[in-house]
Amino acid sequence: MCEQVVTKRFVPTHEAERTLELMKAERYDGEVRQYLLQIENHNIKVGLQGVVLKDMLKAQMPEASLLRPSYDKFPNDELWLEGFKNVMIQ
């Protein structure tokens, strides 16, 4: 009984940390949609935003493909992510 209470109370606090490690371990292997889907799924628990999320995504993509969206300006992270997906899928 006591073990269940401790597990219920303290396990969720480390879930985001474990998920962040899984998120960092994801590698782009040529399938953009699969990579971005995995990152988005992990990010539901982690909640990365802004520069940190952008840098994590950019670090895995080929350098030549990152030059295409570099001139675009987006008002928020959601629009940036959509633009990033579109460019990477092309």
N, C-alpha and C positions, 0 to 999 in steps of 0.2 A: 504494500500500500504506500509506504513512504517513498519507495523508488518511483512509483507512478507520479506522485505529486512533484518530486524533484524534476523528473523528466519533463512533465507537462509545463513546469514553471521556467526551466532554464534552457532547454534544447532550442526553442525558437530564437533565442538571442544570438546563437551562433550560426543559425541557418544562413543569414545574409553573408557572413564571413566565408562559410564553406561554398556558397554559391558564387561569390566573387572569385574565389580561387578556381572554380570550375570555368567561370567566364574567362579568366585570364589564360586558362589552359586551352581554350578553343583555338583552333588553327584553320586558316583559310587554305583549302586544298583545291581550289579551282571552281568549286560550286558556290557561287555567291549567295543564292537564295537560301541554301541550307545553312551556311555560315551566319548570315544575318538573322535567320529564324532562331538559331541556337542562342545567339547573343541577346535577342529580344526576349526570349523565354527566360534566360537567366536574369536579365535586367528587371523583370517584373518583381523579383524578390530583392534585388540589390538596390535598384533605383538610381543608377548613375545618370548624370545629366551633364550638359554643357561640354566644356573642353575635355574633361576626363573621358567621357564616352566617345567623343570624336577622335581623340588621340588613340584610344584603344582600337577603334575600327580602322583608322588610317594605318596603324602599325602593321596590320595584317594584309593590306591590299598592295598589289604591285605598284611601284612608284609611277610608272607611266600612266596608269589609270587614274591616279590622284590628280594629275595636272588638269584634267578636263573640268572637274567641278570647282577648281580653286578660285575662279573669278566670280562665281555666283555668291550673292549675299542673301541670307535667309533671316527672317525676323524671329524665328524660334527654332528650338531643337527638333520638333516634330517635322516641320517643313524641310529642315536640313537633312534629316534622316530619309525622308521620302526622295529628295533630290539625289542623295548619295546612293540609295538603292537603285534608282532609275539609271544613273550613270554607270554603276558597277555591273548591272545586268546587261546593259548594251555592250 
